[in-house]
Every structure is written in C-alpha cells, then in structure tokens.
C-alpha cells in the first residue's frame, strides 16, 4: 500500500514538473509572437506611409496637384474585376477585355487563377472584366458568345473589337488584346 502511494505521488510529481516545464517553455514563444505581430504591422504601415509620401513628393516635383497625382497613381496598374456595364467605358483610356467565366469550367478556373496570381502584371490602362457566363445571357447574345472561356475585347461604347477563346494564361490574353 505504501509502495502504491509512493508510485502515485511520484507520478503526480513528474506530471506536475513536466507541465510546469512545458508551460515555461511555451509562454515566452507565445508572448514573443504576440509582441511581434503588432510591431510588424506598425512597420508595414510606416513603410506604406513613406512610399505614399515619396510618391506625393515626386508628383509635386513634376508639377502635378494632388488630384492629378491620385489619378496618375490609379491609372498606373491594370485591373481584374467583376463585370458591370459602367466599367466598359474604361476602354476610352485603354483596353477592356471581357472574360466569360463559368465557375464549373476547368479551363476558366485555371485562367482565373493565373490572372489572380499575376494581377500585378496587367499593364496600365488595361482592364479585364470577369463576366458570369451563366448569368449574362444578353451579353453572350450581343457578342455571339456560345462557349465559356471566351474573351471579348470591346471599345468604350461596348462594340466588339476582337473575340477569341482558349487563352490559358494572363500573358496569352494580353498578347491577343490589341
């Protein structure tokens, strides 16, 4: 009986010491991780503010006011966004390509993933608009789209410039667009 009590006390002591050791080793890492995240976020905010300030200074040096610099900054990068009729007008300042996409289409999903992965490679004044193939039946009729994964380049009035299918990558889409 005494032997059993000694074994139980020993087992409890080992568990207790092990738990304390585990908690001691774990605690500094958790505290360090908690303290690091806010510091990293603050550093990123500071870096972004410095970039914004530097770009504003360079715009001002080039004689641009704040509105012009904002417009210039916004036009620098091309975009990939959901289709809306109003966005077609963006073709007055560059290229607009409609991507007739179906969520159930494997080649559409692959092209969509490539575009999203390389969105920063879309040239300035180029807009890719993702059109829901299953919902936009009138738009399909207008451009004679009969299969998903069809791309249509349009002018600012929505007139067809060029239509093609099967581009497998963003670079392929961009090389097809005029």
Rosetta constraint file for C-alpha pairs under 8 A:
AtomPair CA 1 CA 5 HARMONIC 6.40 0.50
AtomPair CA 2 CA 6 HARMONIC 6.18 0.50
AtomPair CA 3 CA 7 HARMONIC 6.21 0.50
AtomPair CA 4 CA 8 HARMONIC 6.15 0.50
AtomPair CA 5 CA 9 HARMONIC 6.05 0.50
AtomPair CA 6 CA 10 HARMONIC 5.98 0.50
AtomPair CA 7 CA 11 HARMONIC 6.04 0.50
AtomPair CA 8 CA 12 HARMONIC 6.12 0.50
AtomPair CA 9 CA 13 HARMONIC 6.08 0.50
AtomPair CA 10 CA 14 HARMONIC 6.19 0.50
AtomPair CA 11 CA 15 HARMONIC 6.18 0.50
AtomPair CA 12 CA 16 HARMONIC 5.99 0.50
AtomPair CA 13 CA 17 HARMONIC 6.03 0.50
AtomPair CA 14 CA 18 HARMONIC 5.92 0.50
AtomPair CA 15 CA 19 HARMONIC 6.00 0.50
AtomPair CA 16 CA 20 HARMONIC 6.19 0.50
AtomPair CA 17 CA 21 HARMONIC 6.08 0.50
AtomPair CA 18 CA 22 HARMONIC 6.05 0.50
AtomPair CA 19 CA 23 HARMONIC 6.06 0.50
AtomPair CA 20 CA 24 HARMONIC 6.02 0.50
AtomPair CA 21 CA 25 HARMONIC 6.17 0.50
AtomPair CA 22 CA 26 HARMONIC 6.03 0.50
AtomPair CA 23 CA 27 HARMONIC 5.89 0.50
AtomPair CA 24 CA 28 HARMONIC 7.24 0.50
AtomPair CA 25 CA 29 HARMONIC 7.44 0.50
AtomPair CA 26 CA 30 HARMONIC 6.47 0.50
AtomPair CA 27 CA 31 HARMONIC 6.19 0.50
AtomPair CA 28 CA 32 HARMONIC 5.90 0.50
AtomPair CA 29 CA 33 HARMONIC 6.05 0.50
AtomPair CA 30 CA 34 HARMONIC 6.08 0.50
AtomPair CA 31 CA 35 HARMONIC 6.10 0.50
AtomPair CA 32 CA 36 HARMONIC 5.99 0.50
AtomPair CA 33 CA 37 HARMONIC 6.36 0.50
AtomPair CA 34 CA 38 HARMONIC 7.35 0.50
AtomPair CA 35 CA 39 HARMONIC 6.66 0.50
AtomPair CA 36 CA 40 HARMONIC 6.06 0.50
AtomPair CA 37 CA 41 HARMONIC 6.17 0.50
AtomPair CA 38 CA 42 HARMONIC 6.09 0.50
AtomPair CA 39 CA 43 HARMONIC 6.16 0.50
AtomPair CA 40 CA 44 HARMONIC 6.18 0.50
AtomPair CA 41 CA 45 HARMONIC 6.19 0.50
AtomPair CA 42 CA 46 HARMONIC 6.10 0.50
AtomPair CA 43 CA 47 HARMONIC 6.09 0.50
AtomPair CA 44 CA 48 HARMONIC 6.14 0.50
AtomPair CA 45 CA 49 HARMONIC 6.14 0.50
AtomPair CA 46 CA 50 HARMONIC 6.20 0.50
AtomPair CA 47 CA 51 HARMONIC 6.26 0.50
AtomPair CA 48 CA 52 HARMONIC 6.14 0.50
AtomPair CA 49 CA 53 HARMONIC 6.04 0.50
AtomPair CA 50 CA 54 HARMONIC 6.04 0.50
AtomPair CA 51 CA 55 HARMONIC 6.10 0.50
AtomPair CA 52 CA 56 HARMONIC 6.11 0.50
AtomPair CA 53 CA 57 HARMONIC 6.13 0.50
AtomPair CA 54 CA 58 HARMONIC 6.23 0.50
AtomPair CA 55 CA 59 HARMONIC 6.14 0.50
AtomPair CA 56 CA 60 HARMONIC 6.12 0.50
AtomPair CA 56 CA 66 HARMONIC 7.56 0.50
AtomPair CA 56 CA 69 HARMONIC 7.08 0.50
AtomPair CA 57 CA 61 HARMONIC 6.12 0.50
AtomPair CA 58 CA 62 HARMONIC 6.31 0.50
AtomPair CA 59 CA 63 HARMONIC 6.54 0.50
AtomPair CA 59 CA 64 HARMONIC 5.39 0.50
AtomPair CA 59 CA 65 HARMONIC 7.38 0.50
AtomPair CA 59 CA 66 HARMONIC 7.99 0.50
AtomPair CA 59 CA 69 HARMONIC 5.81 0.50
AtomPair CA 60 CA 64 HARMONIC 5.16 0.50
AtomPair CA 60 CA 65 HARMONIC 6.32 0.50
AtomPair CA 60 CA 66 HARMONIC 7.81 0.50
AtomPair CA 60 CA 69 HARMONIC 8.00 0.50
AtomPair CA 64 CA 68 HARMONIC 5.71 0.50
AtomPair CA 64 CA 69 HARMONIC 5.96 0.50
AtomPair CA 65 CA 69 HARMONIC 6.14 0.50
AtomPair CA 66 CA 70 HARMONIC 6.11 0.50
AtomPair CA 67 CA 71 HARMONIC 6.21 0.50
AtomPair CA 68 CA 72 HARMONIC 6.04 0.50
AtomPair CA 69 CA 73 HARMONIC 6.01 0.50
AtomPair CA 70 CA 74 HARMONIC 6.07 0.50
AtomPair CA 71 CA 75 HARMONIC 6.15 0.50
AtomPair CA 72 CA 76 HARMONIC 6.24 0.50
AtomPair CA 73 CA 77 HARMONIC 7.82 0.50
AtomPair CA 75 CA 124 HARMONIC 6.03 0.50
AtomPair CA 75 CA 125 HARMONIC 6.01 0.50
AtomPair CA 76 CA 123 HARMONIC 7.81 0.50
AtomPair CA 76 CA 124 HARMONIC 4.79 0.50
AtomPair CA 76 CA 125 HARMONIC 7.06 0.50
AtomPair CA 77 CA 120 HARMONIC 7.13 0.50
AtomPair CA 77 CA 122 HARMONIC 6.74 0.50
AtomPair CA 77 CA 123 HARMONIC 6.04 0.50
AtomPair CA 77 CA 124 HARMONIC 4.35 0.50
AtomPair CA 77 CA 125 HARMONIC 6.88 0.50
AtomPair CA 77 CA 126 HARMONIC 7.86 0.50
AtomPair CA 78 CA 119 HARMONIC 7.85 0.50
AtomPair CA 78 CA 120 HARMONIC 7.51 0.50
AtomPair CA 78 CA 121 HARMONIC 7.86 0.50
AtomPair CA 78 CA 122 HARMONIC 4.82 0.50
AtomPair CA 78 CA 123 HARMONIC 5.04 0.50
AtomPair CA 78 CA 124 HARMONIC 4.41 0.50
AtomPair CA 78 CA 125 HARMONIC 5.43 0.50
AtomPair CA 78 CA 126 HARMONIC 4.70 0.50
AtomPair CA 78 CA 127 HARMONIC 5.57 0.50
AtomPair CA 79 CA 119 HARMONIC 7.06 0.50
AtomPair CA 79 CA 122 HARMONIC 6.60 0.50
AtomPair CA 79 CA 126 HARMONIC 6.56 0.50
AtomPair CA 79 CA 127 HARMONIC 4.87 0.50
AtomPair CA 79 CA 128 HARMONIC 6.15 0.50
AtomPair CA 80 CA 115 HARMONIC 7.70 0.50
AtomPair CA 80 CA 116 HARMONIC 7.72 0.50
AtomPair CA 80 CA 119 HARMONIC 6.90 0.50
AtomPair CA 80 CA 127 HARMONIC 5.96 0.50
AtomPair CA 80 CA 128 HARMONIC 4.66 0.50
AtomPair CA 80 CA 129 HARMONIC 5.86 0.50
AtomPair CA 80 CA 130 HARMONIC 7.25 0.50
AtomPair CA 81 CA 127 HARMONIC 7.76 0.50
AtomPair CA 81 CA 128 HARMONIC 6.47 0.50
AtomPair CA 81 CA 129 HARMONIC 5.18 0.50
AtomPair CA 81 CA 130 HARMONIC 6.02 0.50
AtomPair CA 82 CA 129 HARMONIC 5.41 0.50
AtomPair CA 82 CA 130 HARMONIC 4.80 0.50
AtomPair CA 82 CA 131 HARMONIC 6.56 0.50
AtomPair CA 83 CA 87 HARMONIC 6.98 0.50
AtomPair CA 83 CA 98 HARMONIC 7.58 0.50
AtomPair CA 83 CA 129 HARMONIC 4.79 0.50
AtomPair CA 83 CA 130 HARMONIC 5.25 0.50
AtomPair CA 83 CA 131 HARMONIC 5.22 0.50
AtomPair CA 83 CA 132 HARMONIC 7.96 0.50
AtomPair CA 84 CA 88 HARMONIC 7.39 0.50
AtomPair CA 84 CA 129 HARMONIC 7.95 0.50
AtomPair CA 88 CA 96 HARMONIC 6.62 0.50
AtomPair CA 88 CA 154 HARMONIC 7.39 0.50
AtomPair CA 88 CA 155 HARMONIC 7.34 0.50
AtomPair CA 88 CA 156 HARMONIC 5.67 0.50
AtomPair CA 88 CA 157 HARMONIC 7.20 0.50
AtomPair CA 88 CA 158 HARMONIC 6.17 0.50
AtomPair CA 89 CA 155 HARMONIC 7.55 0.50
AtomPair CA 89 CA 156 HARMONIC 4.27 0.50
AtomPair CA 89 CA 157 HARMONIC 6.51 0.50
AtomPair CA 89 CA 158 HARMONIC 7.57 0.50
AtomPair CA 90 CA 94 HARMONIC 6.69 0.50
AtomPair CA 90 CA 95 HARMONIC 7.65 0.50
AtomPair CA 90 CA 96 HARMONIC 6.81 0.50
AtomPair CA 90 CA 127 HARMONIC 7.46 0.50
AtomPair CA 90 CA 156 HARMONIC 6.29 0.50
AtomPair CA 91 CA 95 HARMONIC 5.14 0.50
AtomPair CA 91 CA 96 HARMONIC 5.19 0.50
AtomPair CA 91 CA 127 HARMONIC 7.93 0.50
AtomPair CA 91 CA 154 HARMONIC 7.12 0.50
AtomPair CA 91 CA 155 HARMONIC 5.26 0.50
AtomPair CA 91 CA 156 HARMONIC 4.41 0.50
AtomPair CA 92 CA 155 HARMONIC 7.00 0.50
AtomPair CA 92 CA 156 HARMONIC 5.01 0.50
AtomPair CA 93 CA 125 HARMONIC 6.20 0.50
AtomPair CA 94 CA 125 HARMONIC 4.59 0.50
AtomPair CA 94 CA 126 HARMONIC 5.57 0.50
AtomPair CA 94 CA 127 HARMONIC 7.69 0.50
AtomPair CA 95 CA 125 HARMONIC 6.41 0.50
AtomPair CA 95 CA 126 HARMONIC 4.72 0.50
AtomPair CA 95 CA 127 HARMONIC 6.15 0.50
AtomPair CA 95 CA 153 HARMONIC 7.31 0.50
AtomPair CA 95 CA 154 HARMONIC 7.60 0.50
AtomPair CA 95 CA 155 HARMONIC 7.53 0.50
AtomPair CA 95 CA 177 HARMONIC 7.48 0.50
AtomPair CA 95 CA 178 HARMONIC 7.53 0.50
AtomPair CA 96 CA 126 HARMONIC 5.98 0.50
AtomPair CA 96 CA 127 HARMONIC 4.79 0.50
AtomPair CA 96 CA 128 HARMONIC 5.83 0.50
AtomPair CA 96 CA 129 HARMONIC 7.25 0.50
AtomPair CA 96 CA 153 HARMONIC 5.75 0.50
AtomPair CA 96 CA 154 HARMONIC 5.85 0.50
AtomPair CA 96 CA 155 HARMONIC 7.03 0.50
AtomPair CA 97 CA 127 HARMONIC 6.39 0.50
AtomPair CA 97 CA 128 HARMONIC 4.88 0.50
AtomPair CA 97 CA 129 HARMONIC 6.12 0.50
AtomPair CA 97 CA 151 HARMONIC 6.50 0.50
AtomPair CA 97 CA 152 HARMONIC 5.44 0.50
AtomPair CA 97 CA 153 HARMONIC 4.22 0.50
AtomPair CA 97 CA 154 HARMONIC 6.30 0.50
AtomPair CA 97 CA 177 HARMONIC 7.42 0.50
AtomPair CA 98 CA 128 HARMONIC 5.96 0.50
AtomPair CA 98 CA 129 HARMONIC 4.80 0.50
AtomPair CA 98 CA 130 HARMONIC 6.06 0.50
AtomPair CA 98 CA 131 HARMONIC 6.36 0.50
AtomPair CA 98 CA 151 HARMONIC 5.47 0.50
AtomPair CA 98 CA 152 HARMONIC 4.99 0.50
AtomPair CA 98 CA 153 HARMONIC 6.17 0.50
AtomPair CA 98 CA 154 HARMONIC 7.59 0.50
AtomPair CA 99 CA 128 HARMONIC 6.90 0.50
AtomPair CA 99 CA 129 HARMONIC 5.93 0.50
AtomPair CA 99 CA 130 HARMONIC 4.87 0.50
AtomPair CA 99 CA 131 HARMONIC 5.62 0.50
AtomPair CA 99 CA 149 HARMONIC 6.72 0.50
AtomPair CA 99 CA 150 HARMONIC 6.12 0.50
AtomPair CA 99 CA 151 HARMONIC 4.65 0.50
AtomPair CA 99 CA 152 HARMONIC 6.70 0.50
AtomPair CA 100 CA 130 HARMONIC 6.30 0.50
AtomPair CA 100 CA 131 HARMONIC 4.74 0.50
AtomPair CA 100 CA 132 HARMONIC 6.05 0.50
AtomPair CA 100 CA 133 HARMONIC 5.12 0.50
AtomPair CA 100 CA 148 HARMONIC 5.65 0.50
AtomPair CA 100 CA 149 HARMONIC 5.45 0.50
AtomPair CA 100 CA 150 HARMONIC 5.29 0.50
AtomPair CA 100 CA 151 HARMONIC 6.15 0.50
AtomPair CA 101 CA 105 HARMONIC 7.53 0.50
AtomPair CA 101 CA 108 HARMONIC 5.55 0.50
AtomPair CA 101 CA 109 HARMONIC 7.81 0.50
AtomPair CA 101 CA 130 HARMONIC 6.41 0.50
AtomPair CA 101 CA 131 HARMONIC 5.79 0.50
AtomPair CA 101 CA 132 HARMONIC 5.42 0.50
AtomPair CA 101 CA 133 HARMONIC 5.23 0.50
AtomPair CA 101 CA 148 HARMONIC 5.81 0.50
AtomPair CA 101 CA 149 HARMONIC 5.56 0.50
AtomPair CA 101 CA 150 HARMONIC 7.61 0.50
AtomPair CA 102 CA 108 HARMONIC 6.34 0.50
AtomPair CA 102 CA 109 HARMONIC 7.78 0.50
AtomPair CA 102 CA 132 HARMONIC 6.08 0.50
AtomPair CA 102 CA 133 HARMONIC 5.21 0.50
AtomPair CA 102 CA 134 HARMONIC 6.51 0.50
AtomPair CA 102 CA 148 HARMONIC 6.17 0.50
AtomPair CA 102 CA 149 HARMONIC 7.46 0.50
AtomPair CA 103 CA 108 HARMONIC 7.21 0.50
AtomPair CA 103 CA 109 HARMONIC 6.62 0.50
AtomPair CA 104 CA 109 HARMONIC 7.81 0.50
AtomPair CA 105 CA 109 HARMONIC 6.25 0.50
AtomPair CA 105 CA 148 HARMONIC 7.27 0.50
AtomPair CA 105 CA 149 HARMONIC 7.81 0.50
AtomPair CA 106 CA 110 HARMONIC 6.23 0.50
AtomPair CA 107 CA 111 HARMONIC 6.23 0.50
AtomPair CA 107 CA 149 HARMONIC 6.91 0.50
AtomPair CA 107 CA 166 HARMONIC 7.82 0.50
AtomPair CA 107 CA 168 HARMONIC 7.28 0.50
AtomPair CA 108 CA 112 HARMONIC 5.98 0.50
AtomPair CA 108 CA 148 HARMONIC 7.33 0.50
AtomPair CA 108 CA 149 HARMONIC 5.32 0.50
AtomPair CA 109 CA 113 HARMONIC 6.05 0.50
AtomPair CA 110 CA 114 HARMONIC 6.27 0.50
AtomPair CA 110 CA 168 HARMONIC 7.27 0.50
AtomPair CA 111 CA 115 HARMONIC 6.12 0.50
AtomPair CA 111 CA 167 HARMONIC 7.38 0.50
AtomPair CA 111 CA 168 HARMONIC 5.52 0.50
AtomPair CA 111 CA 169 HARMONIC 5.44 0.50
AtomPair CA 111 CA 170 HARMONIC 7.00 0.50
AtomPair CA 112 CA 116 HARMONIC 6.14 0.50
AtomPair CA 113 CA 117 HARMONIC 6.00 0.50
AtomPair CA 114 CA 118 HARMONIC 6.12 0.50
AtomPair CA 114 CA 169 HARMONIC 5.86 0.50
AtomPair CA 114 CA 170 HARMONIC 6.24 0.50
AtomPair CA 115 CA 119 HARMONIC 5.44 0.50
AtomPair CA 115 CA 169 HARMONIC 6.94 0.50
AtomPair CA 115 CA 170 HARMONIC 5.20 0.50
AtomPair CA 118 CA 122 HARMONIC 7.46 0.50
AtomPair CA 118 CA 170 HARMONIC 7.29 0.50
AtomPair CA 122 CA 126 HARMONIC 6.57 0.50
AtomPair CA 122 CA 127 HARMONIC 7.91 0.50
AtomPair CA 122 CA 170 HARMONIC 7.98 0.50
AtomPair CA 122 CA 174 HARMONIC 7.90 0.50
AtomPair CA 131 CA 136 HARMONIC 7.09 0.50
AtomPair CA 132 CA 136 HARMONIC 5.96 0.50
AtomPair CA 133 CA 137 HARMONIC 7.30 0.50
AtomPair CA 133 CA 140 HARMONIC 7.60 0.50
AtomPair CA 133 CA 148 HARMONIC 6.20 0.50
AtomPair CA 136 CA 140 HARMONIC 6.35 0.50
AtomPair CA 137 CA 141 HARMONIC 6.30 0.50
AtomPair CA 138 CA 142 HARMONIC 6.17 0.50
AtomPair CA 139 CA 143 HARMONIC 6.39 0.50
AtomPair CA 140 CA 144 HARMONIC 5.68 0.50
AtomPair CA 140 CA 145 HARMONIC 4.67 0.50
AtomPair CA 140 CA 146 HARMONIC 7.00 0.50
AtomPair CA 141 CA 145 HARMONIC 6.38 0.50
AtomPair CA 143 CA 152 HARMONIC 7.62 0.50
AtomPair CA 143 CA 160 HARMONIC 6.82 0.50
AtomPair CA 145 CA 150 HARMONIC 6.77 0.50
AtomPair CA 149 CA 165 HARMONIC 5.91 0.50
AtomPair CA 149 CA 166 HARMONIC 6.17 0.50
AtomPair CA 149 CA 167 HARMONIC 7.90 0.50
AtomPair CA 150 CA 163 HARMONIC 7.23 0.50
AtomPair CA 150 CA 164 HARMONIC 5.84 0.50
AtomPair CA 150 CA 165 HARMONIC 4.35 0.50
AtomPair CA 150 CA 166 HARMONIC 6.81 0.50
AtomPair CA 151 CA 163 HARMONIC 5.72 0.50
AtomPair CA 151 CA 164 HARMONIC 5.37 0.50
AtomPair CA 151 CA 165 HARMONIC 5.87 0.50
AtomPair CA 152 CA 160 HARMONIC 6.83 0.50
AtomPair CA 152 CA 161 HARMONIC 7.42 0.50
AtomPair CA 152 CA 162 HARMONIC 5.76 0.50
AtomPair CA 152 CA 163 HARMONIC 4.39 0.50
AtomPair CA 152 CA 164 HARMONIC 6.56 0.50
AtomPair CA 153 CA 160 HARMONIC 6.15 0.50
AtomPair CA 153 CA 161 HARMONIC 5.38 0.50
AtomPair CA 153 CA 162 HARMONIC 5.12 0.50
AtomPair CA 153 CA 163 HARMONIC 6.32 0.50
AtomPair CA 153 CA 177 HARMONIC 6.65 0.50
AtomPair CA 154 CA 158 HARMONIC 5.26 0.50
AtomPair CA 154 CA 159 HARMONIC 5.28 0.50
AtomPair CA 154 CA 160 HARMONIC 4.66 0.50
AtomPair CA 154 CA 161 HARMONIC 5.16 0.50
AtomPair CA 154 CA 162 HARMONIC 7.14 0.50
AtomPair CA 155 CA 159 HARMONIC 5.38 0.50
AtomPair CA 155 CA 160 HARMONIC 6.72 0.50
AtomPair CA 155 CA 161 HARMONIC 6.61 0.50
AtomPair CA 162 CA 177 HARMONIC 7.67 0.50
AtomPair CA 167 CA 172 HARMONIC 5.49 0.50
AtomPair CA 167 CA 173 HARMONIC 5.68 0.50
AtomPair CA 168 CA 172 HARMONIC 6.51 0.50
AtomPair CA 168 CA 173 HARMONIC 7.80 0.50
AtomPair CA 169 CA 173 HARMONIC 6.44 0.50
AtomPair CA 170 CA 174 HARMONIC 6.18 0.50
AtomPair CA 171 CA 175 HARMONIC 6.12 0.50
AtomPair CA 172 CA 176 HARMONIC 6.33 0.50
AtomPair CA 173 CA 177 HARMONIC 6.33 0.50
AtomPair CA 174 CA 178 HARMONIC 7.99 0.50
